[in-house]
Amino acid sequence: MKKEAQKTEHPHIVRVEGVCGGRPIIRGTRLAVWHVADYYYKAGLNVEDILMNCENVTLAQLFDALAYYHDHKKEVDKDIWENSYESWKKQHGETETAPERTFVA
Protein backbone atom coordinates (compact mmCIF):
# COMPACT_ATOMS: atom_id res chain seq x y z
CA MET A 1 0.00 0.00 0.00
CA LYS A 2 1.47 3.33 -1.10
CA LYS A 3 1.58 5.93 1.65
CA GLU A 4 0.20 9.35 0.87
CA ALA A 5 2.59 12.29 0.76
CA GLN A 6 1.80 15.22 3.01
CA LYS A 7 2.45 18.41 1.04
CA THR A 8 4.47 21.33 2.35
CA GLU A 9 4.53 24.92 1.16
CA HIS A 10 7.44 23.87 -1.07
CA PRO A 11 6.18 22.01 -4.19
CA HIS A 12 9.06 19.51 -4.33
CA ILE A 13 9.19 18.78 -0.59
CA VAL A 14 6.81 16.35 1.15
CA ARG A 15 6.53 14.24 4.28
CA VAL A 16 5.59 10.58 4.07
CA GLU A 17 4.77 8.60 7.19
CA GLY A 18 7.35 5.84 7.58
CA VAL A 19 9.86 7.36 5.15
CA CYS A 20 12.93 8.95 6.75
CA GLY A 21 11.09 9.16 10.04
CA GLY A 22 8.42 11.38 8.53
CA ARG A 23 10.98 14.12 8.02
CA PRO A 24 10.79 16.34 4.92
CA ILE A 25 12.04 14.61 1.77
CA ILE A 26 12.36 15.46 -1.90
CA ARG A 27 9.15 14.28 -3.62
CA GLY A 28 9.62 10.95 -5.43
CA THR A 29 12.79 10.08 -3.50
CA ARG A 30 13.86 8.94 -0.07
CA LEU A 31 16.34 11.82 0.12
CA ALA A 32 15.74 13.85 3.27
CA VAL A 33 16.21 17.61 3.28
CA TRP A 34 18.47 17.27 6.34
CA HIS A 35 20.72 14.92 4.37
CA VAL A 36 21.07 17.41 1.49
CA ALA A 37 21.72 20.26 3.93
CA ASP A 38 24.26 18.36 6.05
CA TYR A 39 26.19 16.02 3.78
CA TYR A 40 26.29 18.21 0.70
CA TYR A 41 25.42 21.87 1.31
CA LYS A 42 27.15 22.41 4.67
CA ALA A 43 30.09 20.35 3.41
CA GLY A 44 30.65 23.05 0.80
CA LEU A 45 29.56 21.29 -2.37
CA ASN A 46 28.19 23.49 -5.12
CA VAL A 47 24.87 22.77 -6.84
CA GLU A 48 26.49 20.95 -9.77
CA ASP A 49 28.43 18.65 -7.42
CA ILE A 50 25.33 17.91 -5.37
CA LEU A 51 23.41 17.01 -8.52
CA MET A 52 26.22 14.64 -9.57
CA ASN A 53 25.78 12.85 -6.22
CA CYS A 54 21.98 12.80 -6.44
CA GLU A 55 21.31 11.48 -9.93
CA ASN A 56 17.52 11.24 -9.56
CA VAL A 57 17.12 14.81 -8.32
CA THR A 58 16.38 17.73 -10.63
CA LEU A 59 17.80 21.22 -10.29
CA ALA A 60 14.35 22.53 -9.27
CA GLN A 61 14.03 19.84 -6.56
CA LEU A 62 17.49 20.64 -5.21
CA PHE A 63 16.87 24.38 -5.04
CA ASP A 64 13.53 23.69 -3.35
CA ALA A 65 15.23 21.47 -0.76
CA LEU A 66 17.77 24.22 -0.05
CA ALA A 67 14.98 26.82 0.14
CA TYR A 68 13.09 24.55 2.57
CA TYR A 69 16.24 24.28 4.67
CA HIS A 70 16.62 28.06 4.88
CA ASP A 71 12.89 28.56 5.56
CA HIS A 72 12.93 25.89 8.31
CA LYS A 73 16.53 26.06 9.50
CA LYS A 74 15.80 25.35 13.17
CA GLU A 75 13.72 22.25 12.32
CA VAL A 76 16.22 20.88 9.79
CA ASP A 77 19.22 21.58 12.02
CA LYS A 78 17.43 19.58 14.73
CA ASP A 79 17.02 16.72 12.23
CA ILE A 80 20.73 16.97 11.39
CA TRP A 81 21.63 16.77 15.08
CA GLU A 82 19.30 13.81 15.70
CA ASN A 83 20.98 11.92 12.83
CA SER A 84 24.54 12.76 13.86
CA TYR A 85 27.16 10.53 15.40
CA GLU A 86 27.44 12.99 18.28
CA SER A 87 23.75 12.55 19.06
CA TRP A 88 24.12 8.77 18.86
CA LYS A 89 27.05 8.89 21.31
CA LYS A 90 25.04 11.05 23.71
CA GLN A 91 22.08 8.63 23.59
CA HIS A 92 24.08 5.39 23.80
CA GLY A 93 27.26 6.33 25.61
CA GLU A 94 30.82 5.99 24.36
CA THR A 95 31.14 2.32 25.31
CA GLU A 96 28.88 1.00 22.55
CA THR A 97 30.05 0.49 18.98
CA ALA A 98 28.64 3.04 16.56
CA PRO A 99 26.57 1.76 13.64
CA GLU A 100 28.13 1.89 10.18
CA ARG A 101 27.20 4.95 8.12
CA THR A 102 27.06 4.73 4.36
CA PHE A 103 28.13 7.79 2.42
CA VAL A 104 27.31 8.54 -1.19
CA ALA A 105 30.47 9.29 -3.11
VEXKEZA-81308 format. One record per residue: residue number from 1; residue in one letter; x, y, z of N, C-alpha, C in turn. Coordinates in nm, 4 decimals. Example, Ala and Ser with C-alpha at 12.3 -4.5 7.8 and 13.67 -1.06 7.14 Angstrom:
// residues 2
> num, residuo, n.px, n.py, n.pz, ca.px, ca.py, ca.pz, c.px, c.py, c.pz
> 1, A, 1.3190, -0.5690, 0.7800, 1.2300, -0.4500, 0.7800, 1.3200, -0.3300, 0.7800
> 2, S, 1.2850, -0.2250, 0.7080, 1.3670, -0.1060, 0.7140, 1.2900, 0.0030, 0.7870
//
This chain:
// residues 105
> num, residuo, n.px, n.py, n.pz, ca.px, ca.py, ca.pz, c.px, c.py, c.pz
> 1, M, 0.0827, -0.1168, 0.0000, 0.0000, 0.0000, 0.0000, 0.0882, 0.1246, 0.0000
> 2, K, 0.0695, 0.2119, -0.0977, 0.1474, 0.3331, -0.1099, 0.0990, 0.4351, -0.0075
> 3, K, 0.1938, 0.4934, 0.0652, 0.1582, 0.5929, 0.1652, 0.1429, 0.7283, 0.0980
> 4, E, 0.0475, 0.8055, 0.1457, 0.0196, 0.9354, 0.0867, 0.1180, 1.0404, 0.1364
> 5, A, 0.1654, 1.1221, 0.0434, 0.2588, 1.2285, 0.0761, 0.1837, 1.3480, 0.1325
> 6, Q, 0.2349, 1.4009, 0.2414, 0.1800, 1.5220, 0.3008, 0.2547, 1.6400, 0.2395
> 7, K, 0.1835, 1.7270, 0.1714, 0.2446, 1.8405, 0.1036, 0.2968, 1.9425, 0.2039
> 8, T, 0.3971, 2.0175, 0.1596, 0.4472, 2.1328, 0.2350, 0.4257, 2.2563, 0.1484
> 9, E, 0.4655, 2.3713, 0.1964, 0.4531, 2.4924, 0.1160, 0.5543, 2.4962, 0.0016
> 10, H, 0.6451, 2.4001, -0.0002, 0.7442, 2.3867, -0.1075, 0.6982, 2.2733, -0.1992
> 11, P, 0.6794, 2.2999, -0.3286, 0.6183, 2.2013, -0.4187, 0.6956, 2.0707, -0.4359
> 12, H, 0.8262, 2.0721, -0.4145, 0.9055, 1.9507, -0.4325, 0.9384, 1.8805, -0.3008
> 13, I, 0.8885, 1.9333, -0.1907, 0.9192, 1.8778, -0.0589, 0.7908, 1.8249, 0.0051
> 14, V, 0.7958, 1.6993, 0.0517, 0.6810, 1.6349, 0.1150, 0.7265, 1.5614, 0.2401
> 15, R, 0.6287, 1.5152, 0.3142, 0.6526, 1.4244, 0.4277, 0.5698, 1.2997, 0.4003
> 16, V, 0.6296, 1.1848, 0.4250, 0.5587, 1.0583, 0.4070, 0.5787, 0.9766, 0.5334
> 17, E, 0.4690, 0.9407, 0.5979, 0.4773, 0.8604, 0.7189, 0.5553, 0.7326, 0.6902
> 18, G, 0.6558, 0.7049, 0.7742, 0.7345, 0.5837, 0.7580, 0.8529, 0.5969, 0.6637
> 19, V, 0.8709, 0.7131, 0.6030, 0.9859, 0.7363, 0.5151, 1.0746, 0.8415, 0.5806
> 20, C, 1.1974, 0.8039, 0.6098, 1.2930, 0.8946, 0.6753, 1.2360, 0.9533, 0.8040
> 21, G, 1.1640, 0.8719, 0.8771, 1.1094, 0.9156, 1.0045, 1.0031, 1.0237, 0.9922
> 22, G, 0.9435, 1.0353, 0.8740, 0.8425, 1.1383, 0.8529, 0.9003, 1.2775, 0.8330
> 23, R, 1.0331, 1.2832, 0.8241, 1.0984, 1.4124, 0.8024, 1.0794, 1.4556, 0.6570
> 24, P, 1.0962, 1.5846, 0.6279, 1.0789, 1.6337, 0.4916, 1.1768, 1.5676, 0.3937
> 25, I, 1.1233, 1.5243, 0.2807, 1.2041, 1.4607, 0.1767, 1.1737, 1.5260, 0.0425
> 26, I, 1.2610, 1.5013, -0.0541, 1.2355, 1.5460, -0.1899, 1.1340, 1.4504, -0.2511
> 27, R, 1.0248, 1.5074, -0.3049, 0.9152, 1.4278, -0.3623, 0.9706, 1.3252, -0.4611
> 28, G, 0.9228, 1.2013, -0.4510, 0.9622, 1.0953, -0.5427, 1.0936, 1.0288, -0.5078
> 29, T, 1.1524, 1.0680, -0.3936, 1.2788, 1.0085, -0.3501, 1.2676, 0.9718, -0.2029
> 30, R, 1.3737, 0.9149, -0.1512, 1.3858, 0.8936, -0.0071, 1.4976, 0.9828, 0.0473
> 31, L, 1.5268, 1.0908, -0.0243, 1.6343, 1.1818, 0.0124, 1.5793, 1.2920, 0.1030
> 32, A, 1.6222, 1.2889, 0.2285, 1.5739, 1.3850, 0.3273, 1.6412, 1.5202, 0.3083
> 33, V, 1.5661, 1.6254, 0.3369, 1.6206, 1.7612, 0.3284, 1.7407, 1.7744, 0.4215
> 34, W, 1.7342, 1.7149, 0.5412, 1.8471, 1.7265, 0.6340, 1.9729, 1.6649, 0.5741
> 35, H, 1.9569, 1.5591, 0.4977, 2.0717, 1.4923, 0.4366, 2.1370, 1.5844, 0.3329
> 36, V, 2.0549, 1.6465, 0.2497, 2.1066, 1.7407, 0.1491, 2.1780, 1.8557, 0.2187
> 37, A, 2.1143, 1.9111, 0.3217, 2.1720, 2.0257, 0.3929, 2.3028, 1.9895, 0.4628
> 38, D, 2.3087, 1.8737, 0.5249, 2.4261, 1.8361, 0.6046, 2.5388, 1.7790, 0.5205
> 39, Y, 2.5124, 1.6736, 0.4470, 2.6190, 1.6020, 0.3775, 2.6693, 1.6716, 0.2520
> 40, Y, 2.5883, 1.7570, 0.1943, 2.6293, 1.8214, 0.0698, 2.6467, 1.9719, 0.0872
> 41, Y, 2.5421, 2.0412, 0.1252, 2.5424, 2.1874, 0.1306, 2.6399, 2.2395, 0.2363
> 42, K, 2.6259, 2.1943, 0.3599, 2.7147, 2.2410, 0.4671, 2.8579, 2.1927, 0.4467
> 43, A, 2.8745, 2.0861, 0.3707, 3.0088, 2.0349, 0.3410, 3.0786, 2.1197, 0.2344
> 44, G, 3.0041, 2.2135, 0.1745, 3.0652, 2.3053, 0.0799, 3.0537, 2.2679, -0.0664
> 45, L, 2.9735, 2.1651, -0.0970, 2.9562, 2.1288, -0.2374, 2.8706, 2.2324, -0.3084
> 46, N, 2.9034, 2.2587, -0.4346, 2.8194, 2.3494, -0.5120, 2.7035, 2.2696, -0.5713
> 47, V, 2.6090, 2.3396, -0.6325, 2.4872, 2.2774, -0.6840, 2.5196, 2.1680, -0.7860
> 48, E, 2.6132, 2.1938, -0.8742, 2.6489, 2.0946, -0.9768, 2.7037, 1.9672, -0.9132
> 49, D, 2.7877, 1.9826, -0.8107, 2.8434, 1.8654, -0.7416, 2.7348, 1.7873, -0.6679
> 50, I, 2.6424, 1.8587, -0.6063, 2.5332, 1.7911, -0.5366, 2.4507, 1.7112, -0.6364
> 51, L, 2.4203, 1.7711, -0.7508, 2.3409, 1.7007, -0.8521, 2.4126, 1.5764, -0.9035
> 52, M, 2.5454, 1.5819, -0.9128, 2.6219, 1.4642, -0.9572, 2.6076, 1.3505, -0.8563
> 53, N, 2.5916, 1.3849, -0.7280, 2.5778, 1.2846, -0.6224, 2.4338, 1.2378, -0.6044
> 54, C, 2.3403, 1.3111, -0.6582, 2.1984, 1.2802, -0.6438, 2.1375, 1.2705, -0.7823
> 55, E, 2.1656, 1.1621, -0.8515, 2.1309, 1.1477, -0.9928, 1.9821, 1.1589, -1.0233
> 56, N, 1.8961, 1.1222, -0.9304, 1.7518, 1.1241, -0.9556, 1.6847, 1.2536, -0.9110
> 57, V, 1.7646, 1.3534, -0.8803, 1.7120, 1.4810, -0.8317, 1.7324, 1.5870, -0.9394
> 58, T, 1.6279, 1.6662, -0.9644, 1.6378, 1.7735, -1.0629, 1.6912, 1.9005, -0.9963
> 59, L, 1.7311, 1.9940, -1.0786, 1.7795, 2.1219, -1.0286, 1.6699, 2.1927, -0.9478
> 60, A, 1.5474, 2.1900, -0.9980, 1.4352, 2.2532, -0.9268, 1.4134, 2.1878, -0.7902
> 61, Q, 1.4212, 2.0544, -0.7837, 1.4032, 1.9842, -0.6564, 1.5138, 2.0226, -0.5576
> 62, L, 1.6367, 2.0294, -0.6075, 1.7491, 2.0639, -0.5206, 1.7344, 2.2054, -0.4652
> 63, F, 1.7046, 2.3012, -0.5516, 1.6866, 2.4380, -0.5040, 1.5705, 2.4466, -0.4056
> 64, D, 1.4656, 2.3692, -0.4275, 1.3526, 2.3694, -0.3354, 1.3930, 2.3103, -0.2004
> 65, A, 1.4740, 2.2062, -0.2014, 1.5228, 2.1473, -0.0763, 1.6081, 2.2486, 0.0003
> 66, L, 1.6934, 2.3210, -0.0705, 1.7767, 2.4219, -0.0046, 1.6917, 2.5384, 0.0460
> 67, A, 1.5893, 2.5763, -0.0311, 1.4981, 2.6818, 0.0139, 1.4230, 2.6358, 0.1388
> 68, Y, 1.3775, 2.5103, 0.1393, 1.3087, 2.4555, 0.2567, 1.4015, 2.4617, 0.3770
> 69, Y, 1.5269, 2.4230, 0.3568, 1.6241, 2.4276, 0.4669, 1.6330, 2.5696, 0.5239
> 70, H, 1.6481, 2.6682, 0.4388, 1.6619, 2.8056, 0.4878, 1.5323, 2.8589, 0.5493
> 71, D, 1.4179, 2.8149, 0.4992, 1.2894, 2.8558, 0.5563, 1.2600, 2.7875, 0.6893
> 72, H, 1.3205, 2.6702, 0.7114, 1.2934, 2.5890, 0.8312, 1.4244, 2.5455, 0.8968
> 73, K, 1.5178, 2.6379, 0.9046, 1.6533, 2.6059, 0.9502, 1.6557, 2.5390, 1.0883
> 74, K, 1.5800, 2.5919, 1.1814, 1.5804, 2.5352, 1.3172, 1.5338, 2.3891, 1.3154
> 75, E, 1.4260, 2.3616, 1.2425, 1.3724, 2.2249, 1.2322, 1.4729, 2.1309, 1.1651
> 76, V, 1.5299, 2.1741, 1.0542, 1.6217, 2.0877, 0.9789, 1.7524, 2.0694, 1.0553
> 77, D, 1.8017, 2.1740, 1.1204, 1.9222, 2.1584, 1.2017, 1.8994, 2.0595, 1.3158
> 78, K, 1.7775, 2.0580, 1.3692, 1.7435, 1.9580, 1.4728, 1.7475, 1.8172, 1.4125
> 79, D, 1.6957, 1.8019, 1.2915, 1.7019, 1.6716, 1.2230, 1.8472, 1.6296, 1.1996
> 80, I, 1.9307, 1.7258, 1.1610, 2.0729, 1.6971, 1.1391, 2.1350, 1.6478, 1.2690
> 81, W, 2.1085, 1.7168, 1.3783, 2.1634, 1.6767, 1.5079, 2.1160, 1.5360, 1.5455
> 82, E, 1.9854, 1.5103, 1.5307, 1.9302, 1.3809, 1.5697, 1.9867, 1.2662, 1.4870
> 83, N, 2.0393, 1.2948, 1.3690, 2.0975, 1.1918, 1.2829, 2.2501, 1.1930, 1.2849
> 84, S, 2.3078, 1.2646, 1.3794, 2.4538, 1.2764, 1.3856, 2.5145, 1.1697, 1.4765
> 85, Y, 2.6411, 1.1457, 1.4549, 2.7164, 1.0529, 1.5395, 2.7233, 1.1067, 1.6829
> 86, E, 2.7374, 1.2380, 1.6957, 2.7444, 1.2993, 1.8281, 2.6162, 1.2738, 1.9072
> 87, S, 2.5026, 1.2831, 1.8403, 2.3747, 1.2548, 1.9057, 2.3671, 1.1079, 1.9454
> 88, W, 2.4120, 1.0208, 1.8566, 2.4118, 0.8775, 1.8861, 2.4967, 0.8487, 2.0096
> 89, K, 2.6164, 0.9097, 2.0156, 2.7046, 0.8893, 2.1314, 2.6380, 0.9363, 2.2593
> 90, K, 2.5701, 1.0504, 2.2524, 2.5036, 1.1046, 2.3713, 2.3923, 1.0111, 2.4186
> 91, Q, 2.3186, 0.9525, 2.3243, 2.2077, 0.8628, 2.3591, 2.2559, 0.7273, 2.4088
> 92, H, 2.3648, 0.6766, 2.3516, 2.4076, 0.5394, 2.3796, 2.5362, 0.5275, 2.4598
> 93, G, 2.6012, 0.6362, 2.4861, 2.7260, 0.6327, 2.5606, 2.8420, 0.5923, 2.4716
> 94, E, 2.9609, 0.6230, 2.5152, 3.0817, 0.5994, 2.4356, 3.1237, 0.4528, 2.4340
> 95, T, 3.0679, 0.3698, 2.5209, 3.1142, 0.2321, 2.5311, 3.0584, 0.1417, 2.4221
> 96, E, 2.9476, 0.1815, 2.3604, 2.8881, 0.0998, 2.2547, 2.9565, 0.1274, 2.1220
> 97, T, 2.9493, 0.0324, 2.0319, 3.0047, 0.0495, 1.8984, 2.9036, 0.1225, 1.8118
> 98, A, 2.9523, 0.2242, 1.7419, 2.8638, 0.3037, 1.6556, 2.8224, 0.2230, 1.5334
> 99, P, 2.7007, 0.2449, 1.4859, 2.6565, 0.1763, 1.3640, 2.7325, 0.2300, 1.2437
> 100, E, 2.7479, 0.1472, 1.1416, 2.8134, 0.1891, 1.0183, 2.7277, 0.2926, 0.9473
> 101, R, 2.7914, 0.3949, 0.8916, 2.7201, 0.4949, 0.8116, 2.7671, 0.4820, 0.6682
> 102, T, 2.6734, 0.4826, 0.5774, 2.7060, 0.4732, 0.4360, 2.7009, 0.6119, 0.3750
> 103, F, 2.8070, 0.6486, 0.3061, 2.8133, 0.7792, 0.2417, 2.8086, 0.7616, 0.0918
> 104, V, 2.7396, 0.8531, 0.0272, 2.7313, 0.8538, -0.1191, 2.8538, 0.9275, -0.1693
> 105, A, 2.9261, 0.8645, -0.2581, 3.0470, 0.9293, -0.3106, 3.0182, 1.0044, -0.4370
//
